[in-house]
Amino acid sequence: MKTFFLRGLCHHSDSLASSTGVQKCQRGRDQAPTQAPLPLLGIRTQIPLKRNYMFLLLLFQGGPVEILPFLYLGSAYHASKCEFLANLHITALLNVSRKSSESFKDQYCYKWIPVEDSHTADISSHFQEAIDFIGRRTGGKILVHCEAGISRSPTICMAYLMKTKKLCLEEAFDYIKQRRSLISPNFGFMGQLLQYESEILSSTPSPPVASQLFLHPFPSVPDVYCVCQVVLFSVMWLA
């Protein structure tokens, strides 16, 4: 399995772990409190309010990132900030989350694709719909976002690059990761992107092989002319 695929398995806030409480001193013993071992990564635990607040500050710092001159990637927080959208000349929003923002419909060209951030969710069925919406922009710029800008919206941007720029999944992942290091599509989305990659490759015509020139039953006039030139040059060189 490709190494980049494993990098997508470390999911975002759902995979954050918190330390357990301090063990109480046993009665009758002069024993200092000790820190219990950290739980295994991946186990769902409650995040303390302070740590959750710091995580949100880290998550929402900065603005949307440019993927292409007309395509930006961000979060719901970015989509809610008019100054971000105005400064970047965003005219369209593609929302790939559970919640729709009705207020945006009057201000922007808006599309909502409801998708759960779950490894069982089917996001690949919306790839072409999202790609078509991005392609229909009329001179403006588009922001693709979900709730956190970590899993769903990066998946859509990867699919767009793979389809329109003919990138493989690894190239698309690295390209977006360099611009927004927080991205981490869940396991199911990475699997669907891998399947999408195979579909794109199978539909892309392969370049003609040189030997096919001599296997064609009825070569065209230019083909025959080229073959004659090669034969004539070979005879002159041997002579």
N, C-alpha and C positions, 0 to 999 in steps of 0.2 A: 504494500500500500504506500502511496506517495507520502512523503514526510509532510508536505504542506497540508494534506488532508487531516493529519493528526492535530495540526495547529488550530483547525477549526472546531475541535472537539471541546476546547476549554470554553464553556459558555459563559455569559456575562454575569449579571447580578444573581441569577439563580444558583450559581456555583460558588458564591462567596461563603466562607466559613467563619464562624466566630468562636472565640475561645470560651471554655466553660468556666464556671465559677471557681473560687478558691476553696479548697477543702478545709473543713473545720478542724480545729485542733482536737485531738482526742483527749477526753477527760483524764486527768491524772498524769499527763505527760507534757513536758515542756518542749513542745514541737512547733516550730515555725510553720505558718501556712505555706503550702506548696501549690504551684500552678498545675492544674490538671492538664494532661496532654491534649493537643489540638485534635479536633475530630477530623476524620478523613475528608479530603476534598471531594466535592460533589454531593455531600449530604446536605439536604435543605435545613438551614437553621435560621433562627430569627436574627436579624441584624439590629444591633442596638441603634437607637434613634440618632445618637451623635455620629456613629460610624456611617449610617445611611445618609445623613446630611452631608458628610464629607465626600461620600461617593458621588452624590448628586452634583456637588460643586465641581468635582473632577470631571464628571461626565459632560457637563454642560458648558465647560469653559471654552472660550474661543467661539468661532462661528462655523458655518457649513464649509465643507472642503470641496474644492473643485476637482471633479473627476475628468471632465472634458470642458472645453470653453463654454458650452451651453448646459452642462449637466453638473449639478451639485448634490452632495450627500450630507444628510444631517439628521436631526432628531425632531421630535414634536416640539421641544423647547425652541429650537431654531425657527421652526415654522410659525411659532406664535409671536416672534419678535419682528415687528414691522421694519425696524431699522436694519436688521440683517437682510431682509428681502429687498428693501429699497436700495441699499448700498450695492447689492449684487445684481440688481435689475431682474429679479425673479418675477416671472409673469405666470408661471404654472406650478402647481403643487401636485405631487403624486404621493398619496398617503397610503402606506401599506401597514395598517395596524387594526386593532379592534375597534377603535373609536373614530368617528367621523366628526370633522369640524365644519358644521353647517355655515358658520360665519364667513368662511373663506370662499364660498361659492360665488358670492357677489363681487369679490375683489380680484380673484384669480381664476385662471383656467384650472379647474379642480377635478381630480379623480380620486375616488376612494376604493381601494381593494382590501376588503376585510380578510385578514389572515392572522391566525393565532401563532404566537412564537412558541411552537411546540414541535418536537421531532416527528410527531405524527401528522402535522398539518401539511396539506397539499398546496405548495406555493408554485410548483412548476406549471400547473394548469393556468396560471396567470402570467406566465412569462411573456407570451406573445401579445397579450392585452396591454401589458405595461410597456413593452417595446414599441408598439404602435402608438401609444399615447405620447411617449417621449419623441417619437419621430414626427408627430403632427404639430409640434411647436411652430409658431409663426414668427420667427425672428427673435423671440425672447429666450429666457433661460428658465430651467426647470429645477426644482428641488425635490428630490426623492427622499422621503423620511418615513420612519416608523415611530415607535415611542422613544427608544433610546438610541437609534442609529447604529446598532451593533449587529443585529442578526438579519432582520427581514429586508430592510432597505439596501444594505450591502449586497444581499443575495440578488435582488433585482438589478442592481448596477452591474454585478458580475455577469448576469445573464445577458444584459444589453451589450457589454463589451465582447462577450463570446460570440454573440450573433452578428453584430454589426462590424466589429473590428477583427473578427476571425482569430480571437485569442483562445488558447486552451485555458482550462480552469486554473491551472497553477499560475499562469501569467496574469490572468484577471485578478486572482486573489492577491498576488504580490503587488500588483499595480495599485489596487485600492488600499491595501494594508500600509503601503508607504505614505499614503495621504491621510488616512485615518487609522491610527494604530489600534484603536479600541475595537475594531470590527472582530466578530467571532460568530459567524453563522452556526446554528446548531447542527447536530449530527445529521438529522433528517434532511435539512436544506443542502448540506454538502453532498449528500448522496444523490439528491435530485439534480444538483448542478453537474455531478459526474455523469449521470444518465443523459442530461441535456447535452453535454459535451459529445458523447458518443452519437447522439442523434444528429448534431450539427456536422460532425465529421463524416458520417455516412451519407449525408445529403450533399456534401461538397464534392463536385466532380474532380476526379484525380487528373493531374496533368498528363498529356499524351506521352507514351513511351516511344523512344527513338526506333525501336525494333518494329513498331506498328507500321512504319512507313513501308517496310518490305512485306508485311503480312496482308496488306490491303489487297483484295482481289482485283480491284480496278483502280490503279493509281491514277491520280489526276495528272494533267500535263505538267504543272510545276514540279510535282514530285518526281516524275520521270526525268525531267530536265536536271534536277539536282542530282539524281543518281548517276546520270550520264556524266555530269561534271566530275563527280567523285571518281568514277572509273577512269575517265580520261586523264585526270591528274595523277592517279596511281600509276598508269601505264607510262606516262611521260617521266615520272620520277624514277621508276625502275629502269627505264632505258638509259 
